[in-house]
Amino acid sequence: MKAVVLTCLVLVSLGDIASWAPAQPQWPQVFTAAWNEQMSFTGPVKYTGGVAFYDYPNGHLNWTRWDGVADPVCNSSVPLPYDTQCAHMVAEGQHYLFTPALGQCCLCCSEENGCGVPPPSSFSAFSFIGEGQYLDREVYYWQKVANGFEVTYVETAQSVPVDRQWAALFSPYDNYTNVWSFEAGAGDSFQLPLQCVGADLCGGACAYVRNREPGKLRSTRETLFSGLPFF
């Protein structure tokens, strides 16, 4: 997948980047999105897709994957038959895992653990590396090392950051190959499922996040694992 990115990317020289670069990425305060995704955290590549509702002012996030088995957090924390949806839902600083088909919900972690809604500036520390075409769209490419892995973030090439659309994201183990719907300001409603009210704690990766020492957590808030919405 990285080869695909490099093929599409028209890199400008270091001198050109120094003399001109677009304003840093900034997500809209509210948006909806849909995507295709490839994950290989556990070895074999797993394919899924999903939808998201992001509402930073109200502290709401719904990040739903159609196949939760492909999600290492869901897969390790709740019992999931094959091809079962799993949703990361955040409300009032609490991060839940909800499986609609099973009607089950558990509390994964909290804002104190770095699990709140990530801010619109989550990608502002990425470095601009060039512009080019991706899936027939003019895009900007940004990079950062997170958790020791090189992460490439791709967005459409508009001058005003909040007018851009997230287009793709690539890392060694998680690739959002096509964000085919991204609508800023979409007023989709958010409602926390009743099963999540007073839900028990999740196990698996969620327990690991909850049990991390605060000092270590603060030092890793901007990593791919705990500082971005791809958890």
C-alpha positions in Angstrom: 0.0 0.0 0.0 2.9 2.3 0.7 4.1 1.8 -2.8 0.7 2.9 -4.1 1.1 6.1 -2.1 4.5 6.8 -3.4 3.4 6.1 -7.0 0.6 8.7 -6.6 2.6 11.2 -4.7 4.4 14.0 -6.6 7.0 15.1 -4.0 8.2 18.6 -4.1 11.8 19.4 -3.2 12.9 20.2 0.3 13.5 23.8 -0.8 10.0 24.1 -2.2 8.5 22.6 1.0 10.5 25.1 3.0 9.3 28.0 0.9 5.7 26.9 0.6 3.4 24.6 2.5 -0.3 24.6 3.0 -1.8 25.4 6.4 -1.7 22.5 8.9 -4.6 20.0 8.8 -7.7 21.0 10.9 -10.8 18.9 11.0 -14.2 20.5 11.0 -15.9 20.7 14.4 -18.6 18.3 13.2 -18.5 15.8 10.4 -19.7 12.4 9.1 -17.6 10.0 7.1 -17.6 6.5 5.6 -14.5 4.5 4.6 -12.9 1.3 3.4 -10.2 -0.1 5.7 -7.5 -2.8 5.7 -6.0 -4.0 9.0 -3.2 -6.5 9.8 -2.6 -6.0 13.5 -3.0 -9.8 14.1 -1.1 -10.9 11.0 -3.5 -11.7 8.1 -5.0 -8.7 6.4 -8.6 -8.2 7.3 -11.0 -6.0 5.3 -13.8 -3.9 6.7 -15.4 -0.5 6.3 -17.4 1.8 8.5 -19.1 5.1 9.2 -18.3 7.8 11.7 -20.1 10.7 13.4 -17.7 13.3 15.0 -19.1 16.1 17.1 -16.3 17.8 19.0 -18.2 20.6 20.7 -20.6 18.2 22.3 -18.0 15.5 23.0 -19.7 12.8 20.8 -18.0 10.2 18.7 -19.5 7.2 16.9 -16.8 5.2 15.0 -18.5 2.0 13.7 -16.8 -0.8 11.8 -18.9 -3.3 9.9 -16.7 -6.2 10.9 -15.5 -5.7 14.5 -13.3 -8.8 14.2 -10.9 -6.7 12.1 -10.7 -4.2 15.0 -8.0 -5.4 17.6 -9.6 -3.4 20.4 -13.1 -4.8 19.8 -11.8 -8.2 19.0 -9.9 -8.5 22.2 -12.4 -6.9 24.5 -15.8 -8.3 23.6 -17.0 -11.7 22.2 -17.6 -11.2 18.5 -18.9 -13.6 15.9 -17.6 -13.1 12.4 -18.8 -10.0 10.6 -20.4 -8.4 13.6 -20.5 -4.6 13.8 -18.6 -2.9 16.7 -18.9 0.7 17.5 -16.6 3.0 19.5 -18.9 5.5 21.1 -17.8 8.4 23.2 -20.1 10.5 25.4 -19.4 12.6 28.5 -15.7 11.6 28.4 -16.5 7.9 28.5 -15.4 5.6 25.7 -17.7 2.6 25.1 -17.7 -0.5 22.8 -21.2 -1.4 21.5 -22.1 -4.4 19.5 -25.6 -3.7 18.0 -26.3 -7.3 16.8 -25.6 -8.6 20.3 -27.1 -5.7 22.2 -24.0 -5.6 24.4 -22.0 -2.7 25.6 -19.0 -2.2 27.9 -17.0 0.7 29.2 -13.6 0.7 27.5 -11.8 3.7 29.0 -12.3 7.4 29.9 -11.0 10.8 28.9 -8.5 10.6 31.8 -7.0 7.6 30.0 -6.7 9.5 26.7 -9.9 8.1 25.3 -12.0 11.2 24.8 -13.0 12.7 21.5 -9.7 13.7 19.7 -9.5 17.4 18.9 -9.9 18.8 15.4 -6.1 19.6 15.6 -5.1 16.0 15.9 -3.1 16.1 12.7 -1.6 19.5 13.2 1.8 18.0 14.2 2.1 16.1 10.9 4.7 17.4 8.4 3.7 18.3 4.9 5.6 16.1 2.4 4.0 17.0 -0.9 0.9 17.0 -3.1 -0.4 14.8 -5.9 -3.4 12.7 -7.0 -5.1 9.9 -5.1 -8.1 8.2 -6.6 -8.5 11.0 -9.1 -8.5 13.7 -6.5 -5.9 16.4 -5.9 -4.6 15.8 -2.4 -2.0 16.9 0.2 0.2 14.3 2.0 1.3 14.7 5.6 3.5 12.4 7.7 4.4 11.7 11.3 6.0 8.9 13.3 3.5 7.6 15.9 4.2 4.7 18.2 7.4 4.1 16.2 5.5 3.7 12.9 5.4 6.1 10.0 1.8 7.3 9.4 0.7 9.1 6.2 -2.4 11.2 6.3 -4.1 12.2 3.0 -6.6 15.0 2.5 -8.0 17.0 -0.4 -6.1 20.0 -1.6 -8.1 23.1 -0.6 -6.4 26.2 0.8 -8.7 26.5 3.9 -8.0 23.5 6.2 -11.6 23.0 7.3 -12.7 22.9 3.7 -10.6 19.9 3.0 -11.9 16.3 3.1 -10.0 13.4 4.7 -9.2 11.0 1.8 -7.0 8.2 3.2 -4.5 7.2 5.9 -1.7 4.6 5.8 0.4 2.9 8.4 2.2 -0.5 8.6 -0.9 -2.1 10.2 -3.9 0.0 9.5 -4.9 1.5 6.1 -7.9 3.7 5.4 -7.7 3.1 1.7 -10.6 5.3 0.7 -12.7 7.8 2.7 -15.5 7.9 0.2 -17.9 10.2 2.1 -16.8 13.1 4.3 -19.4 15.8 5.0 -18.5 18.7 7.3 -21.2 20.0 9.6 -23.5 17.1 8.9 -26.1 17.1 11.6 -26.5 13.4 12.3 -28.0 12.7 15.7 -26.0 10.9 18.4 -27.7 8.8 21.0 -25.8 6.6 23.5 -27.5 3.1 23.6 -29.3 2.3 26.8 -27.1 -0.8 27.1 -24.1 1.5 27.7 -25.6 3.2 30.7 -23.9 1.7 33.8 -22.1 -0.8 31.6 -19.4 -3.1 33.0 -15.7 -2.5 32.1 -14.3 -4.1 29.0 -11.4 -6.4 29.1 -8.6 -7.0 26.6 -6.9 -3.9 25.0 -9.3 -1.6 26.9 -8.0 -3.0 30.3 -4.5 -2.3 29.1 -5.3 1.3 28.3 -7.0 1.8 31.7 -4.1 0.3 33.6 -1.3 2.4 32.0 0.6 4.7 34.4 -0.5 8.4 34.0 3.0 9.6 33.3 3.3 7.1 30.4 -0.1 8.0 29.1 0.7 11.7 29.0 3.8 11.1 27.0 1.8 9.1 24.4 -1.4 11.1 24.0 -0.5 12.0 20.4 0.4 8.5 19.3 -1.7 6.5 16.8 -3.0 4.3 19.7 -4.4 6.9 22.1 -4.3 10.3 20.4 -6.2 9.7 17.1 -9.6 8.4 16.5 -8.4 5.1 14.9 -7.9 3.6 18.4 
